[in-house]
Amino acid sequence: MQVLQSIKELKAFRESLGAQSVGLVPTMGALHKGHLSLISESSRHNAHTIVSVFVNPTQFGQNEDLSTYPRTLEQDLALCENLGVSAVFAPSVEEMYASDDEIAILPPKMMGYVLEGFDRPTHFAGVLQVVIKLFMLTRPHKAYFGKKDAQQVLIVQKMIRDLHLPLEIVACPIVRDDDGLALSSRNVYLSAQERESALCIPRTIERIESAINQGVLETKELENLARQTLDSSKSLTPIHIFYAYFCDHSLAPIARIKRGESLFLLAVRVGRTRLLDNLWC
């Protein structure tokens, strides 16, 4: 496995692969089983997998956790090598952003400034800025993203369609810990007490899925069920609900679930940690 730290090295490596199929797994490091599932999926379907490890400053807002975001590069490299990754691209901020006045790509107005984008209005512009750089540098045939960050997946897929970029975005299932909590690099911020409180999130997802399977399709009724589940949870730590939202794949609100075309998106704060979960209905 090659460890590449400069754009020059990455370009040379990519050129050496020729027409062989390439999968890209973009990450901010602190790899967990969710990331490893993306790497495994890429390895199954491509001759080569490139993993990027880069804590991207442009997607962090003011007073967010850029300085404290977990960084575990040596451990990440060992995990990647064990999974047969061909190369890890781990650049510095200066390598990725040579100018303070770079061209930016704005997210779509109807998708990029609601939900996560409402609370973090610069977030998706930063995501798209780094993602398109990675796409152009690695020229992958497929790029792998986790469904836990559903809004991000949908916006990146729209960028691919709108800009006619020649690759496929593969959205992979949410991976959960043994207690049901969706895996996230930010889970390390949770104390034991906060972790216990956070389990109301997967319980809410389970109740919504069960209700839908029993034929409850009106989203107003389902949203009330979600908020009741969160509010009635015997939390050791208070939680704040940012949103519990039903929508289609354009993020437009819906009044009724249409199977295979609907989403339930949930964001809460437990202690100081923002946690996301969702159900692709």
WOPETA-V11419 format. One record per residue. N is the residue number from 1. SS is DSSP state (A for helix, B for strand, O for the rest). Layout:
BEGIN
n,ss
N,SS
N,SS
END
This chain:
BEGIN
n,ss
1,O
2,B
3,B
4,B
5,O
6,O
7,A
8,A
9,A
10,A
11,A
12,A
13,A
14,A
15,A
16,A
17,A
18,O
19,O
20,O
21,O
22,B
23,B
24,B
25,B
26,B
27,B
28,O
29,O
30,O
31,O
32,O
33,A
34,A
35,A
36,A
37,A
38,A
39,A
40,A
41,A
42,A
43,A
44,A
45,A
46,O
47,O
48,B
49,B
50,B
51,B
52,B
53,B
54,O
55,O
56,O
57,A
58,A
59,A
60,O
61,O
62,O
63,O
64,O
65,O
66,O
67,O
68,O
69,O
70,O
71,O
72,O
73,A
74,A
75,A
76,A
77,A
78,A
79,A
80,A
81,A
82,A
83,O
84,O
85,O
86,O
87,B
88,B
89,B
90,O
91,O
92,O
93,A
94,A
95,A
96,A
97,O
98,O
99,O
100,O
101,O
102,O
103,O
104,O
105,O
106,O
107,O
108,O
109,A
110,A
111,A
112,A
113,O
114,O
115,O
116,A
117,A
118,A
119,A
120,O
121,O
122,O
123,A
124,A
125,A
126,A
127,A
128,A
129,A
130,A
131,A
132,A
133,A
134,A
135,A
136,A
137,A
138,A
139,O
140,O
141,O
142,B
143,B
144,B
145,B
146,B
147,O
148,O
149,O
150,A
151,A
152,A
153,A
154,A
155,A
156,A
157,A
158,A
159,A
160,A
161,A
162,A
163,A
164,O
165,O
166,O
167,O
168,B
169,B
170,B
171,B
172,B
173,O
174,O
175,O
176,B
177,O
178,O
179,O
180,O
181,O
182,B
183,O
184,O
185,A
186,A
187,A
188,A
189,A
190,O
191,O
192,A
193,A
194,A
195,A
196,A
197,A
198,A
199,A
200,A
201,A
202,A
203,A
204,A
205,A
206,A
207,A
208,A
209,A
210,A
211,A
212,A
213,A
214,O
215,O
216,O
217,O
218,B
219,A
220,A
221,A
222,A
223,A
224,A
225,A
226,A
227,A
228,A
229,A
230,A
231,A
232,A
233,O
234,O
235,O
236,O
237,O
238,O
239,B
240,B
241,B
242,B
243,B
244,B
245,B
246,B
247,B
248,B
249,O
250,O
251,O
252,O
253,B
254,O
255,O
256,B
257,O
258,O
259,O
260,O
261,O
262,B
263,B
264,B
265,B
266,B
267,B
268,B
269,B
270,B
271,O
272,O
273,B
274,B
275,B
276,B
277,B
278,B
279,B
280,B
281,O
END
